[in-house]
Amino acid sequence: MTQVRLKKHSAPLSGTLSFPGDKSLSHRAIIFGSLSEGISSFKNVLSGEDCVCTREAFEAMGVDIKSSSDGTEVVIIGKGLHGLKEPKKELYLGNSGTSMRILSGVLAGQPFKTTLTGDPSLSSRPMKRVTSYLRQMGAVIEGRDDGNFAPLTIKGGKLKPIDVSLAVSSAQVKSAILLAGLYANGTTSVTEPVLSRDHTELFLRYFGANIKQEGLKVSIAGGQTLNAKSFEIPGDISSAAFFMAIAILLKDSAIKFQNILFNETRIGIVKVLERMGAPLMSAGHDKLGRPEMMADFSLMTQKLRGTEVMREELPSLIDEIPILCVLATQAQGKTVIHDADELRVKETDRIDSMITALSLMGAKIKSEKNTILIEGPTPLKGAVVDSRKDHRTAMSLIVAGLIAEGEQTVKDVDCINTSFPTFFKLLDQLKISYQL
Ligand code: S3P
């Protein structure tokens, strides 16, 4: 297990950074390319372990996928919605909740039986939130604790449409139901309490399906086909967020960010940073030839003030809460992140992982039930902290180490490869030192 040691960075930082393709979009590109009629090709696909799992799953179901040696350029010969084959063995999905939940929706519509497995973290993440709806549609699903935990065995087939309201907004659950809806004999609808990331809806339209959006309700009729598309995937804003924090927190910094995904349902962090006193300097955005908006912007060192993040805002920055906790330790006053319950069931319990590690570093951070309270600014001191094999906890604690007095050791950083294989390369590009 690799650990990283680092110290406070004090030289000025500048440069222009580009990021691997957005993780959510890369999963969906592989899924949609595989289920389309025709040949799709994508550039800047994330080659992190999570997306490799999705890719290998479709290959195991007979899809021909070719890629460049670094895995970022991908050509997929689509099989159409009804061309997948029964895999010869179970599909291992590593650490990837997105793969397991969205694939469950696709498999619910297949006339064969598949077993999905994952690593210990994925095997302990709740799946009933997906399997309960897919069962209502007619799929036969087995799993530990009545289908709540992997391994999941899914026997799909002809599905019935459903019209459901989710208790918790979740793009993974919504996506699974919508994709299963393509295999249903009628119209399937999902309503969310707050709109979660809408990439699946945008991809469905872009790949030629008809969907209807009425407020928070999205509906899709079964029996449609998807048509192949080709485009470049914008950089992952959830990965860029760690370097946005570096630009803001490290003194004398001015960093440019290039080709970043700028979808309204994903830019909660941008809005929160603006409230905290760190607005982006935008250099424009466009959508040309892509289902999604892409932007260039810059950020520089700023003094921050505390802010309040309400429940309704959370889906738009759900993956950025760990790095927001680090930013908040340096903000003047109180930061309150309300009702972050969903963080308890990510790759690890991120409320607990961040409070434990940042408290060891001297931060004033606690939780009341699932609300996170942080008081700043507090000088941080280096410590030996544990990522708990969670990529976003690991990267957040590395950024915290760069502003801490003394040496910081972050344990178990291999997990960073799941979503951000070039993370250390970008630290090198900024001439930030660390020891692996
Ligand atoms: C994702 C949705 C989010 C997010 C995850 C990726 C997606 O999860 O945390 O990293 O690609 O649909 P939930 O839908 O469970 O909130």
Residues whose N, C-alpha, C, O or C-beta is under 5 A from the ligand:
A	BS01	S3P	S24 T98 S169 S170 A171 Q172 V173 I318 D319
